[in-house]
Amino acid sequence: MRIHRGFHDRVSDLLKSALSTLLLLAALSPIAYAHVLMVTEEVQLKIKPAAAWALLGEFNGLDRWHPAVTSSMLLGTGKNS
């Protein structure tokens, strides 16, 4: 059975529009619910606070302790740059 080409094009356009709408809604849904969603995590460290701040306190030192960060580079002076 041969389907008319115009019908096929209209169905294709409709499916593309529906997919685009779904993707847009999926992308915007976290923004719409950002005020309701909250994630928290707490970790108890058995070290002195000074030792923790020595490791974690450097603004550009994430690569020193986080395994997923391979390098970090601070650009500018940090004041309006």
mmCIF file of the N, C-alpha and C atoms, coordinates in Angstrom:
data_MODEL
# 
_entry.id   MODEL 
# 
loop_
_atom_site.group_PDB 
_atom_site.id 
_atom_site.type_symbol 
_atom_site.label_atom_id 
_atom_site.label_alt_id 
_atom_site.label_comp_id 
_atom_site.label_asym_id 
_atom_site.label_entity_id 
_atom_site.label_seq_id 
_atom_site.pdbx_PDB_ins_code 
_atom_site.Cartn_x 
_atom_site.Cartn_y 
_atom_site.Cartn_z 
_atom_site.occupancy 
_atom_site.B_iso_or_equiv 
_atom_site.pdbx_formal_charge 
_atom_site.auth_seq_id 
_atom_site.auth_comp_id 
_atom_site.auth_asym_id 
_atom_site.auth_atom_id 
_atom_site.pdbx_PDB_model_num 
ATOM 1   N N  . MET A 1 1  ? 0.847  -1.174 0.000  1.00 0.00 ? 1  MET A N  1 
ATOM 2   C CA . MET A 1 1  ? 0.000  0.000  0.000  1.00 0.00 ? 1  MET A CA 1 
ATOM 3   C C  . MET A 1 1  ? 0.889  1.232  0.000  1.00 0.00 ? 1  MET A C  1 
ATOM 4   N N  . ARG A 1 2  ? 0.618  2.132  -0.894 1.00 0.00 ? 2  ARG A N  1 
ATOM 5   C CA . ARG A 1 2  ? 1.424  3.341  -1.034 1.00 0.00 ? 2  ARG A CA 1 
ATOM 6   C C  . ARG A 1 2  ? 0.715  4.500  -0.337 1.00 0.00 ? 2  ARG A C  1 
ATOM 7   N N  . ILE A 1 3  ? 1.445  5.168  0.564  1.00 0.00 ? 3  ILE A N  1 
ATOM 8   C CA . ILE A 1 3  ? 0.891  6.311  1.288  1.00 0.00 ? 3  ILE A CA 1 
ATOM 9   C C  . ILE A 1 3  ? 1.254  7.576  0.534  1.00 0.00 ? 3  ILE A C  1 
ATOM 10  N N  . HIS A 1 4  ? 0.306  8.465  0.459  1.00 0.00 ? 4  HIS A N  1 
ATOM 11  C CA . HIS A 1 4  ? 0.516  9.723  -0.238 1.00 0.00 ? 4  HIS A CA 1 
ATOM 12  C C  . HIS A 1 4  ? 1.685  10.470 0.412  1.00 0.00 ? 4  HIS A C  1 
ATOM 13  N N  . ARG A 1 5  ? 2.598  11.025 -0.364 1.00 0.00 ? 5  ARG A N  1 
ATOM 14  C CA . ARG A 1 5  ? 3.798  11.694 0.134  1.00 0.00 ? 5  ARG A CA 1 
ATOM 15  C C  . ARG A 1 5  ? 3.459  12.907 0.992  1.00 0.00 ? 5  ARG A C  1 
ATOM 16  N N  . GLY A 1 6  ? 2.443  13.652 0.679  1.00 0.00 ? 6  GLY A N  1 
ATOM 17  C CA . GLY A 1 6  ? 2.060  14.813 1.469  1.00 0.00 ? 6  GLY A CA 1 
ATOM 18  C C  . GLY A 1 6  ? 1.647  14.421 2.883  1.00 0.00 ? 6  GLY A C  1 
ATOM 19  N N  . PHE A 1 7  ? 0.934  13.311 2.999  1.00 0.00 ? 7  PHE A N  1 
ATOM 20  C CA . PHE A 1 7  ? 0.522  12.823 4.310  1.00 0.00 ? 7  PHE A CA 1 
ATOM 21  C C  . PHE A 1 7  ? 1.740  12.441 5.132  1.00 0.00 ? 7  PHE A C  1 
ATOM 22  N N  . HIS A 1 8  ? 2.668  11.743 4.518  1.00 0.00 ? 8  HIS A N  1 
ATOM 23  C CA . HIS A 1 8  ? 3.901  11.331 5.210  1.00 0.00 ? 8  HIS A CA 1 
ATOM 24  C C  . HIS A 1 8  ? 4.669  12.558 5.702  1.00 0.00 ? 8  HIS A C  1 
ATOM 25  N N  . ASP A 1 9  ? 4.759  13.588 4.907  1.00 0.00 ? 9  ASP A N  1 
ATOM 26  C CA . ASP A 1 9  ? 5.461  14.814 5.309  1.00 0.00 ? 9  ASP A CA 1 
ATOM 27  C C  . ASP A 1 9  ? 4.764  15.487 6.483  1.00 0.00 ? 9  ASP A C  1 
ATOM 28  N N  . ARG A 1 10 ? 3.443  15.508 6.457  1.00 0.00 ? 10 ARG A N  1 
ATOM 29  C CA . ARG A 1 10 ? 2.702  16.137 7.559  1.00 0.00 ? 10 ARG A CA 1 
ATOM 30  C C  . ARG A 1 10 ? 2.885  15.367 8.855  1.00 0.00 ? 10 ARG A C  1 
ATOM 31  N N  . VAL A 1 11 ? 2.854  14.038 8.783  1.00 0.00 ? 11 VAL A N  1 
ATOM 32  C CA . VAL A 1 11 ? 3.071  13.212 9.970  1.00 0.00 ? 11 VAL A CA 1 
ATOM 33  C C  . VAL A 1 11 ? 4.489  13.402 10.492 1.00 0.00 ? 11 VAL A C  1 
ATOM 34  N N  . SER A 1 12 ? 5.447  13.452 9.583  1.00 0.00 ? 12 SER A N  1 
ATOM 35  C CA . SER A 1 12 ? 6.839  13.671 9.975  1.00 0.00 ? 12 SER A CA 1 
ATOM 36  C C  . SER A 1 12 ? 7.009  15.019 10.668 1.00 0.00 ? 12 SER A C  1 
ATOM 37  N N  . ASP A 1 13 ? 6.397  16.061 10.119 1.00 0.00 ? 13 ASP A N  1 
ATOM 38  C CA . ASP A 1 13 ? 6.466  17.392 10.731 1.00 0.00 ? 13 ASP A CA 1 
ATOM 39  C C  . ASP A 1 13 ? 5.804  17.399 12.105 1.00 0.00 ? 13 ASP A C  1 
ATOM 40  N N  . LEU A 1 14 ? 4.672  16.714 12.223 1.00 0.00 ? 14 LEU A N  1 
ATOM 41  C CA . LEU A 1 14 ? 3.972  16.637 13.495 1.00 0.00 ? 14 LEU A CA 1 
ATOM 42  C C  . LEU A 1 14 ? 4.826  15.923 14.540 1.00 0.00 ? 14 LEU A C  1 
ATOM 43  N N  . LEU A 1 15 ? 5.462  14.831 14.164 1.00 0.00 ? 15 LEU A N  1 
ATOM 44  C CA . LEU A 1 15 ? 6.327  14.104 15.093 1.00 0.00 ? 15 LEU A CA 1 
ATOM 45  C C  . LEU A 1 15 ? 7.538  14.940 15.506 1.00 0.00 ? 15 LEU A C  1 
ATOM 46  N N  . LYS A 1 16 ? 8.113  15.676 14.571 1.00 0.00 ? 16 LYS A N  1 
ATOM 47  C CA . LYS A 1 16 ? 9.245  16.545 14.895 1.00 0.00 ? 16 LYS A CA 1 
ATOM 48  C C  . LYS A 1 16 ? 8.818  17.647 15.858 1.00 0.00 ? 16 LYS A C  1 
ATOM 49  N N  . SER A 1 17 ? 7.639  18.218 15.626 1.00 0.00 ? 17 SER A N  1 
ATOM 50  C CA . SER A 1 17 ? 7.137  19.254 16.526 1.00 0.00 ? 17 SER A CA 1 
ATOM 51  C C  . SER A 1 17 ? 6.870  18.697 17.919 1.00 0.00 ? 17 SER A C  1 
ATOM 52  N N  . ALA A 1 18 ? 6.287  17.517 17.980 1.00 0.00 ? 18 ALA A N  1 
ATOM 53  C CA . ALA A 1 18 ? 5.993  16.896 19.270 1.00 0.00 ? 18 ALA A CA 1 
ATOM 54  C C  . ALA A 1 18 ? 7.288  16.584 20.017 1.00 0.00 ? 18 ALA A C  1 
ATOM 55  N N  . LEU A 1 19 ? 8.283  16.066 19.315 1.00 0.00 ? 19 LEU A N  1 
ATOM 56  C CA . LEU A 1 19 ? 9.568  15.755 19.933 1.00 0.00 ? 19 LEU A CA 1 
ATOM 57  C C  . LEU A 1 19 ? 10.258 17.019 20.422 1.00 0.00 ? 19 LEU A C  1 
ATOM 58  N N  . SER A 1 20 ? 10.222 18.059 19.614 1.00 0.00 ? 20 SER A N  1 
ATOM 59  C CA . SER A 1 20 ? 10.813 19.336 20.022 1.00 0.00 ? 20 SER A CA 1 
ATOM 60  C C  . SER A 1 20 ? 10.139 19.884 21.265 1.00 0.00 ? 20 SER A C  1 
ATOM 61  N N  . THR A 1 21 ? 8.828  19.783 21.328 1.00 0.00 ? 21 THR A N  1 
ATOM 62  C CA . THR A 1 21 ? 8.080  20.261 22.493 1.00 0.00 ? 21 THR A CA 1 
ATOM 63  C C  . THR A 1 21 ? 8.443  19.455 23.732 1.00 0.00 ? 21 THR A C  1 
ATOM 64  N N  . LEU A 1 22 ? 8.527  18.144 23.592 1.00 0.00 ? 22 LEU A N  1 
ATOM 65  C CA . LEU A 1 22 ? 8.893  17.299 24.725 1.00 0.00 ? 22 LEU A CA 1 
ATOM 66  C C  . LEU A 1 22 ? 10.302 17.600 25.225 1.00 0.00 ? 22 LEU A C  1 
ATOM 67  N N  . LEU A 1 23 ? 11.227 17.795 24.299 1.00 0.00 ? 23 LEU A N  1 
ATOM 68  C CA . LEU A 1 23 ? 12.600 18.119 24.692 1.00 0.00 ? 23 LEU A CA 1 
ATOM 69  C C  . LEU A 1 23 ? 12.665 19.473 25.393 1.00 0.00 ? 23 LEU A C  1 
ATOM 70  N N  . LEU A 1 24 ? 11.910 20.439 24.908 1.00 0.00 ? 24 LEU A N  1 
ATOM 71  C CA . LEU A 1 24 ? 11.877 21.755 25.538 1.00 0.00 ? 24 LEU A CA 1 
ATOM 72  C C  . LEU A 1 24 ? 11.300 21.665 26.944 1.00 0.00 ? 24 LEU A C  1 
ATOM 73  N N  . LEU A 1 25 ? 10.207 20.928 27.105 1.00 0.00 ? 25 LEU A N  1 
ATOM 74  C CA . LEU A 1 25 ? 9.602  20.766 28.426 1.00 0.00 ? 25 LEU A CA 1 
ATOM 75  C C  . LEU A 1 25 ? 10.544 20.031 29.382 1.00 0.00 ? 25 LEU A C  1 
ATOM 76  N N  . ALA A 1 26 ? 11.242 19.032 28.878 1.00 0.00 ? 26 ALA A N  1 
ATOM 77  C CA . ALA A 1 26 ? 12.191 18.298 29.721 1.00 0.00 ? 26 ALA A CA 1 
ATOM 78  C C  . ALA A 1 26 ? 13.343 19.193 30.150 1.00 0.00 ? 26 ALA A C  1 
ATOM 79  N N  . ALA A 1 27 ? 13.774 20.073 29.263 1.00 0.00 ? 27 ALA A N  1 
ATOM 80  C CA . ALA A 1 27 ? 14.869 20.980 29.596 1.00 0.00 ? 27 ALA A CA 1 
ATOM 81  C C  . ALA A 1 27 ? 14.434 22.046 30.585 1.00 0.00 ? 27 ALA A C  1 
ATOM 82  N N  . LEU A 1 28 ? 13.189 22.491 30.505 1.00 0.00 ? 28 LEU A N  1 
ATOM 83  C CA . LEU A 1 28 ? 12.705 23.562 31.374 1.00 0.00 ? 28 LEU A CA 1 
ATOM 84  C C  . LEU A 1 28 ? 12.172 23.072 32.719 1.00 0.00 ? 28 LEU A C  1 
ATOM 85  N N  . SER A 1 29 ? 11.858 21.794 32.848 1.00 0.00 ? 29 SER A N  1 
ATOM 86  C CA . SER A 1 29 ? 11.252 21.316 34.086 1.00 0.00 ? 29 SER A CA 1 
ATOM 87  C C  . SER A 1 29 ? 12.136 21.507 35.309 1.00 0.00 ? 29 SER A C  1 
ATOM 88  N N  . PRO A 1 30 ? 13.463 21.290 35.256 1.00 0.00 ? 30 PRO A N  1 
ATOM 89  C CA . PRO A 1 30 ? 14.271 21.564 36.453 1.00 0.00 ? 30 PRO A CA 1 
ATOM 90  C C  . PRO A 1 30 ? 14.243 23.034 36.847 1.00 0.00 ? 30 PRO A C  1 
ATOM 91  N N  . ILE A 1 31 ? 14.138 23.923 35.870 1.00 0.00 ? 31 ILE A N  1 
ATOM 92  C CA . ILE A 1 31 ? 14.083 25.353 36.164 1.00 0.00 ? 31 ILE A CA 1 
ATOM 93  C C  . ILE A 1 31 ? 12.766 25.687 36.856 1.00 0.00 ? 31 ILE A C  1 
ATOM 94  N N  . ALA A 1 32 ? 11.693 25.087 36.390 1.00 0.00 ? 32 ALA A N  1 
ATOM 95  C CA . ALA A 1 32 ? 10.383 25.376 36.962 1.00 0.00 ? 32 ALA A CA 1 
ATOM 96  C C  . ALA A 1 32 ? 10.270 24.903 38.407 1.00 0.00 ? 32 ALA A C  1 
ATOM 97  N N  . TYR A 1 33 ? 10.953 23.821 38.736 1.00 0.00 ? 33 TYR A N  1 
ATOM 98  C CA . TYR A 1 33 ? 10.860 23.269 40.085 1.00 0.00 ? 33 TYR A CA 1 
ATOM 99  C C  . TYR A 1 33 ? 12.101 23.526 40.922 1.00 0.00 ? 33 TYR A C  1 
ATOM 100 N N  . ALA A 1 34 ? 12.957 24.414 40.495 1.00 0.00 ? 34 ALA A N  1 
ATOM 101 C CA . ALA A 1 34 ? 14.199 24.678 41.222 1.00 0.00 ? 34 ALA A CA 1 
ATOM 102 C C  . ALA A 1 34 ? 13.934 25.189 42.622 1.00 0.00 ? 34 ALA A C  1 
ATOM 103 N N  . HIS A 1 35 ? 12.853 25.923 42.817 1.00 0.00 ? 35 HIS A N  1 
ATOM 104 C CA . HIS A 1 35 ? 12.554 26.453 44.141 1.00 0.00 ? 35 HIS A CA 1 
ATOM 105 C C  . HIS A 1 35 ? 12.045 25.375 45.098 1.00 0.00 ? 35 HIS A C  1 
ATOM 106 N N  . VAL A 1 36 ? 11.637 24.211 44.593 1.00 0.00 ? 36 VAL A N  1 
ATOM 107 C CA . VAL A 1 36 ? 11.124 23.157 45.443 1.00 0.00 ? 36 VAL A CA 1 
ATOM 108 C C  . VAL A 1 36 ? 12.146 22.051 45.677 1.00 0.00 ? 36 VAL A C  1 
ATOM 109 N N  . LEU A 1 37 ? 13.086 21.893 44.776 1.00 0.00 ? 37 LEU A N  1 
ATOM 110 C CA . LEU A 1 37 ? 14.067 20.824 44.884 1.00 0.00 ? 37 LEU A CA 1 
ATOM 111 C C  . LEU A 1 37 ? 15.249 21.257 45.733 1.00 0.00 ? 37 LEU A C  1 
ATOM 112 N N  . MET A 1 38 ? 15.711 20.360 46.581 1.00 0.00 ? 38 MET A N  1 
ATOM 113 C CA . MET A 1 38 ? 16.877 20.661 47.387 1.00 0.00 ? 38 MET A CA 1 
ATOM 114 C C  . MET A 1 38 ? 17.626 19.354 47.644 1.00 0.00 ? 38 MET A C  1 
ATOM 115 N N  . VAL A 1 39 ? 18.928 19.403 47.497 1.00 0.00 ? 39 VAL A N  1 
ATOM 116 C CA . VAL A 1 39 ? 19.766 18.247 47.766 1.00 0.00 ? 39 VAL A CA 1 
ATOM 117 C C  . VAL A 1 39 ? 20.783 18.668 48.815 1.00 0.00 ? 39 VAL A C  1 
ATOM 118 N N  . THR A 1 40 ? 20.908 17.878 49.850 1.00 0.00 ? 40 THR A N  1 
ATOM 119 C CA . THR A 1 40 ? 21.900 18.167 50.879 1.00 0.00 ? 40 THR A CA 1 
ATOM 120 C C  . THR A 1 40 ? 22.707 16.907 51.160 1.00 0.00 ? 40 THR A C  1 
ATOM 121 N N  . GLU A 1 41 ? 23.932 17.101 51.595 1.00 0.00 ? 41 GLU A N  1 
ATOM 122 C CA . GLU A 1 41 ? 24.780 15.987 51.984 1.00 0.00 ? 41 GLU A CA 1 
ATOM 123 C C  . GLU A 1 41 ? 25.674 16.461 53.111 1.00 0.00 ? 41 GLU A C  1 
ATOM 124 N N  . GLU A 1 42 ? 25.873 15.612 54.068 1.00 0.00 ? 42 GLU A N  1 
ATOM 125 C CA . GLU A 1 42 ? 26.697 15.960 55.219 1.00 0.00 ? 42 GLU A CA 1 
ATOM 126 C C  . GLU A 1 42 ? 27.734 14.872 55.408 1.00 0.00 ? 42 GLU A C  1 
ATOM 127 N N  . VAL A 1 43 ? 28.959 15.289 55.683 1.00 0.00 ? 43 VAL A N  1 
ATOM 128 C CA . VAL A 1 43 ? 30.052 14.352 55.913 1.00 0.00 ? 43 VAL A CA 1 
ATOM 129 C C  . VAL A 1 43 ? 30.749 14.748 57.204 1.00 0.00 ? 43 VAL A C  1 
ATOM 130 N N  . GLN A 1 44 ? 30.977 13.781 58.058 1.00 0.00 ? 44 GLN A N  1 
ATOM 131 C CA . GLN A 1 44 ? 31.701 14.015 59.299 1.00 0.00 ? 44 GLN A CA 1 
ATOM 132 C C  . GLN A 1 44 ? 33.158 13.608 59.079 1.00 0.00 ? 44 GLN A C  1 
ATOM 133 N N  . LEU A 1 45 ? 34.072 14.549 59.235 1.00 0.00 ? 45 LEU A N  1 
ATOM 134 C CA . LEU A 1 45 ? 35.493 14.277 59.065 1.00 0.00 ? 45 LEU A CA 1 
ATOM 135 C C  . LEU A 1 45 ? 36.160 14.133 60.429 1.00 0.00 ? 45 LEU A C  1 
ATOM 136 N N  . LYS A 1 46 ? 37.024 13.166 60.536 1.00 0.00 ? 46 LYS A N  1 
ATOM 137 C CA . LYS A 1 46 ? 37.727 12.955 61.799 1.00 0.00 ? 46 LYS A CA 1 
ATOM 138 C C  . LYS A 1 46 ? 39.097 13.628 61.749 1.00 0.00 ? 46 LYS A C  1 
ATOM 139 N N  . ILE A 1 47 ? 39.100 14.888 61.379 1.00 0.00 ? 47 ILE A N  1 
ATOM 140 C CA . ILE A 1 47 ? 40.330 15.681 61.365 1.00 0.00 ? 47 ILE A CA 1 
ATOM 141 C C  . ILE A 1 47 ? 40.025 17.037 61.978 1.00 0.00 ? 47 ILE A C  1 
ATOM 142 N N  . LYS A 1 48 ? 41.063 17.746 62.317 1.00 0.00 ? 48 LYS A N  1 
ATOM 143 C CA . LYS A 1 48 ? 40.880 19.078 62.893 1.00 0.00 ? 48 LYS A CA 1 
ATOM 144 C C  . LYS A 1 48 ? 40.408 20.035 61.801 1.00 0.00 ? 48 LYS A C  1 
ATOM 145 N N  . PRO A 1 49 ? 39.572 21.013 62.170 1.00 0.00 ? 49 PRO A N  1 
ATOM 146 C CA . PRO A 1 49 ? 39.074 21.975 61.182 1.00 0.00 ? 49 PRO A CA 1 
ATOM 147 C C  . PRO A 1 49 ? 40.197 22.665 60.404 1.00 0.00 ? 49 PRO A C  1 
ATOM 148 N N  . ALA A 1 50 ? 41.298 22.984 61.032 1.00 0.00 ? 50 ALA A N  1 
ATOM 149 C CA . ALA A 1 50 ? 42.405 23.647 60.335 1.00 0.00 ? 50 ALA A CA 1 
ATOM 150 C C  . ALA A 1 50 ? 42.966 22.767 59.217 1.00 0.00 ? 50 ALA A C  1 
ATOM 151 N N  . ALA A 1 51 ? 43.031 21.467 59.450 1.00 0.00 ? 51 ALA A N  1 
ATOM 152 C CA . ALA A 1 51 ? 43.531 20.545 58.418 1.00 0.00 ? 51 ALA A CA 1 
ATOM 153 C C  . ALA A 1 51 ? 42.554 20.465 57.243 1.00 0.00 ? 51 ALA A C  1 
ATOM 154 N N  . ALA A 1 52 ? 41.253 20.458 57.540 1.00 0.00 ? 52 ALA A N  1 
ATOM 155 C CA . ALA A 1 52 ? 40.255 20.423 56.466 1.00 0.00 ? 52 ALA A CA 1 
ATOM 156 C C  . ALA A 1 52 ? 40.315 21.702 55.641 1.00 0.00 ? 52 ALA A C  1 
ATOM 157 N N  . TRP A 1 53 ? 40.402 22.855 56.307 1.00 0.00 ? 53 TRP A N  1 
ATOM 158 C CA . TRP A 1 53 ? 40.463 24.126 55.578 1.00 0.00 ? 53 TRP A CA 1 
ATOM 159 C C  . TRP A 1 53 ? 41.758 24.255 54.794 1.00 0.00 ? 53 TRP A C  1 
ATOM 160 N N  . ALA A 1 54 ? 42.832 23.663 55.270 1.00 0.00 ? 54 ALA A N  1 
ATOM 161 C CA . ALA A 1 54 ? 44.098 23.703 54.513 1.00 0.00 ? 54 ALA A CA 1 
ATOM 162 C C  . ALA A 1 54 ? 43.942 22.981 53.177 1.00 0.00 ? 54 ALA A C  1 
ATOM 163 N N  . LEU A 1 55 ? 43.150 21.920 53.164 1.00 0.00 ? 55 LEU A N  1 
ATOM 164 C CA . LEU A 1 55 ? 42.949 21.155 51.929 1.00 0.00 ? 55 LEU A CA 1 
ATOM 165 C C  . LEU A 1 55 ? 41.830 21.743 51.070 1.00 0.00 ? 55 LEU A C  1 
ATOM 166 N N  . LEU A 1 56 ? 40.715 22.098 51.679 1.00 0.00 ? 56 LEU A N  1 
ATOM 167 C CA . LEU A 1 56 ? 39.527 22.513 50.935 1.00 0.00 ? 56 LEU A CA 1 
ATOM 168 C C  . LEU A 1 56 ? 39.399 24.017 50.748 1.00 0.00 ? 56 LEU A C  1 
ATOM 169 N N  . GLY A 1 57 ? 40.097 24.775 51.539 1.00 0.00 ? 57 GLY A N  1 
ATOM 170 C CA . GLY A 1 57 ? 39.873 26.211 51.581 1.00 0.00 ? 57 GLY A CA 1 
ATOM 171 C C  . GLY A 1 57 ? 40.402 27.009 50.408 1.00 0.00 ? 57 GLY A C  1 
ATOM 172 N N  . GLU A 1 58 ? 41.342 26.478 49.658 1.00 0.00 ? 58 GLU A N  1 
ATOM 173 C CA . GLU A 1 58 ? 41.880 27.221 48.522 1.00 0.00 ? 58 GLU A CA 1 
ATOM 174 C C  . GLU A 1 58 ? 40.833 27.301 47.416 1.00 0.00 ? 58 GLU A C  1 
ATOM 175 N N  . PHE A 1 59 ? 40.522 28.500 46.970 1.00 0.00 ? 59 PHE A N  1 
ATOM 176 C CA . PHE A 1 59 ? 39.477 28.708 45.973 1.00 0.00 ? 59 PHE A CA 1 
ATOM 177 C C  . PHE A 1 59 ? 39.734 27.915 44.703 1.00 0.00 ? 59 PHE A C  1 
ATOM 178 N N  . ASN A 1 60 ? 40.969 27.853 44.286 1.00 0.00 ? 60 ASN A N  1 
ATOM 179 C CA . ASN A 1 60 ? 41.310 27.186 43.032 1.00 0.00 ? 60 ASN A CA 1 
ATOM 180 C C  . ASN A 1 60 ? 41.948 25.813 43.272 1.00 0.00 ? 60 ASN A C  1 
ATOM 181 N N  . GLY A 1 61 ? 41.680 25.168 44.386 1.00 0.00 ? 61 GLY A N  1 
ATOM 182 C CA . GLY A 1 61 ? 42.346 23.915 44.710 1.00 0.00 ? 61 GLY A CA 1 
ATOM 183 C C  . GLY A 1 61 ? 41.492 22.681 44.586 1.00 0.00 ? 61 GLY A C  1 
ATOM 184 N N  . LEU A 1 62 ? 40.403 22.751 43.847 1.00 0.00 ? 62 LEU A N  1 
ATOM 185 C CA . LEU A 1 62 ? 39.496 21.614 43.725 1.00 0.00 ? 62 LEU A CA 1 
ATOM 186 C C  . LEU A 1 62 ? 40.198 20.388 43.146 1.00 0.00 ? 62 LEU A C  1 
ATOM 187 N N  . ASP A 1 63 ? 41.131 20.596 42.238 1.00 0.00 ? 63 ASP A N  1 
ATOM 188 C CA . ASP A 1 63 ? 41.827 19.467 41.618 1.00 0.00 ? 63 ASP A CA 1 
ATOM 189 C C  . ASP A 1 63 ? 42.748 18.735 42.597 1.00 0.00 ? 63 ASP A C  1 
ATOM 190 N N  . ARG A 1 64 ? 43.046 19.333 43.733 1.00 0.00 ? 64 ARG A N  1 
ATOM 191 C CA . ARG A 1 64 ? 43.922 18.687 44.717 1.00 0.00 ? 64 ARG A CA 1 
ATOM 192 C C  . ARG A 1 64 ? 43.204 17.588 45.493 1.00 0.00 ? 64 ARG A C  1 
ATOM 193 N N  . TRP A 1 65 ? 41.885 17.681 45.602 1.00 0.00 ? 65 TRP A N  1 
ATOM 194 C CA . TRP A 1 65 ? 41.188 16.697 46.427 1.00 0.00 ? 65 TRP A CA 1 
ATOM 195 C C  . TRP A 1 65 ? 39.999 16.017 45.760 1.00 0.00 ? 65 TRP A C  1 
ATOM 196 N N  . HIS A 1 66 ? 39.474 16.561 44.652 1.00 0.00 ? 66 HIS A N  1 
ATOM 197 C CA . HIS A 1 66 ? 38.308 15.947 44.000 1.00 0.00 ? 66 HIS A CA 1 
ATOM 198 C C  . HIS A 1 66 ? 38.780 15.072 42.842 1.00 0.00 ? 66 HIS A C  1 
ATOM 199 N N  . PRO A 1 67 ? 38.493 13.773 42.874 1.00 0.00 ? 67 PRO A N  1 
ATOM 200 C CA . PRO A 1 67 ? 39.010 12.854 41.852 1.00 0.00 ? 67 PRO A CA 1 
ATOM 201 C C  . PRO A 1 67 ? 38.503 13.128 40.432 1.00 0.00 ? 67 PRO A C  1 
ATOM 202 N N  . ALA A 1 68 ? 37.357 13.789 40.276 1.00 0.00 ? 68 ALA A N  1 
ATOM 203 C CA . ALA A 1 68 ? 36.816 14.042 38.940 1.00 0.00 ? 68 ALA A CA 1 
ATOM 204 C C  . ALA A 1 68 ? 37.414 15.292 38.303 1.00 0.00 ? 68 ALA A C  1 
ATOM 205 N N  . VAL A 1 69 ? 38.148 16.104 39.063 1.00 0.00 ? 69 VAL A N  1 
ATOM 206 C CA . VAL A 1 69 ? 38.732 17.336 38.535 1.00 0.00 ? 69 VAL A CA 1 
ATOM 207 C C  . VAL A 1 69 ? 40.222 17.085 38.308 1.00 0.00 ? 69 VAL A C  1 
ATOM 208 N N  . THR A 1 70 ? 40.627 17.099 37.045 1.00 0.00 ? 70 THR A N  1 
ATOM 209 C CA . THR A 1 70 ? 42.025 16.805 36.735 1.00 0.00 ? 70 THR A CA 1 
ATOM 210 C C  . THR A 1 70 ? 42.918 18.028 36.809 1.00 0.00 ? 70 THR A C  1 
ATOM 211 N N  . SER A 1 71 ? 42.360 19.199 36.559 1.00 0.00 ? 71 SER A N  1 
ATOM 212 C CA . SER A 1 71 ? 43.156 20.425 36.672 1.00 0.00 ? 71 SER A CA 1 
ATOM 213 C C  . SER A 1 71 ? 42.220 21.616 36.880 1.00 0.00 ? 71 SER A C  1 
ATOM 214 N N  . SER A 1 72 ? 42.805 22.680 37.385 1.00 0.00 ? 72 SER A N  1 
ATOM 215 C CA . SER A 1 72 ? 42.044 23.888 37.640 1.00 0.00 ? 72 SER A CA 1 
ATOM 216 C C  . SER A 1 72 ? 42.967 25.078 37.449 1.00 0.00 ? 72 SER A C  1 
ATOM 217 N N  . MET A 1 73 ? 42.469 26.113 36.794 1.00 0.00 ? 73 MET A N  1 
ATOM 218 C CA . MET A 1 73 ? 43.286 27.299 36.555 1.00 0.00 ? 73 MET A CA 1 
ATOM 219 C C  . MET A 1 73 ? 42.455 28.534 36.862 1.00 0.00 ? 73 MET A C  1 
ATOM 220 N N  . LEU A 1 74 ? 42.986 29.401 37.684 1.00 0.00 ? 74 LEU A N  1 
ATOM 221 C CA . LEU A 1 74 ? 42.327 30.637 38.034 1.00 0.00 ? 74 LEU A CA 1 
ATOM 222 C C  . LEU A 1 74 ? 42.781 31.713 37.058 1.00 0.00 ? 74 LEU A C  1 
ATOM 223 N N  . LEU A 1 75 ? 41.829 32.352 36.412 1.00 0.00 ? 75 LEU A N  1 
ATOM 224 C CA . LEU A 1 75 ? 42.137 33.410 35.473 1.00 0.00 ? 75 LEU A CA 1 
ATOM 225 C C  . LEU A 1 75 ? 41.816 34.762 36.104 1.00 0.00 ? 75 LEU A C  1 
ATOM 226 N N  . GLY A 1 76 ? 42.694 35.711 35.972 1.00 0.00 ? 76 GLY A N  1 
ATOM 227 C CA . GLY A 1 76 ? 42.458 37.045 36.530 1.00 0.00 ? 76 GLY A CA 1 
ATOM 228 C C  . GLY A 1 76 ? 42.836 37.111 37.981 1.00 0.00 ? 76 GLY A C  1 
ATOM 229 N N  . THR A 1 77 ? 42.500 38.237 38.595 1.00 0.00 ? 77 THR A N  1 
ATOM 230 C CA . THR A 1 77 ? 42.867 38.476 39.988 1.00 0.00 ? 77 THR A CA 1 
ATOM 231 C C  . THR A 1 77 ? 41.731 38.148 40.934 1.00 0.00 ? 77 THR A C  1 
ATOM 232 N N  . GLY A 1 78 ? 40.525 37.928 40.396 1.00 0.00 ? 78 GLY A N  1 
ATOM 233 C CA . GLY A 1 78 ? 39.374 37.677 41.242 1.00 0.00 ? 78 GLY A CA 1 
ATOM 234 C C  . GLY A 1 78 ? 38.614 38.930 41.588 1.00 0.00 ? 78 GLY A C  1 
ATOM 235 N N  . LYS A 1 79 ? 39.136 40.070 41.214 1.00 0.00 ? 79 LYS A N  1 
ATOM 236 C CA . LYS A 1 79 ? 38.459 41.336 41.477 1.00 0.00 ? 79 LYS A CA 1 
ATOM 237 C C  . LYS A 1 79 ? 37.994 41.927 40.173 1.00 0.00 ? 79 LYS A C  1 
ATOM 238 N N  . ASN A 1 80 ? 36.693 41.774 39.889 1.00 0.00 ? 80 ASN A N  1 
ATOM 239 C CA . ASN A 1 80 ? 36.082 42.308 38.660 1.00 0.00 ? 80 ASN A CA 1 
ATOM 240 C C  . ASN A 1 80 ? 36.753 41.803 37.405 1.00 0.00 ? 80 ASN A C  1 
ATOM 241 N N  . SER A 1 81 ? 37.219 40.576 37.408 1.00 0.00 ? 81 SER A N  1 
ATOM 242 C CA . SER A 1 81 ? 37.842 40.052 36.187 1.00 0.00 ? 81 SER A CA 1 
ATOM 243 C C  . SER A 1 81 ? 37.170 38.778 35.751 1.00 0.00 ? 81 SER A C  1 
# 
